[in-house]
Amino acid sequence: MTYVVTEQCIKCKYTDCVEVCPVDCFYEGENMLVIHPDECIDCGVCEPECPAEAILPDTEPGVERWLELNRDYSEKWPNLTAKKPEDPDAEEHKGEDGKFEKYFSANPGG
């Protein structure tokens, strides 16, 4: 099992999860984070830290798409090892539906 970051992270990009991760398996895109599934040790400490409830175990129904997205972009985006400020309009986008189609960016963060 591994954990994955889902659509709810897009345009929020809270990094509370990064701060508690013992193995630094988070990678930063322009407007979301992903978890490298081969680096995640399945400890689960990140899941309850996410204010957007964007982190789920890969055993949840319907997360296969997110597992592949996390795997793909964790190979392309830079590693993030410290907490950063969330996106300025994070609260406005928290819980919004259809964020992937509206806002996803393949650009790396930084």
Protein Blocks (a to p, Z undefined) as FASTA:
>chain_A
ZZdddfklgonlpaklmmmmmnlpaccdfkbccddfklpgolommmmmpmnlpaccfkbg
hilmmmmmmmmmmmmmccdfbdcdddfklmmmgopahklmmmocfbdcZZ
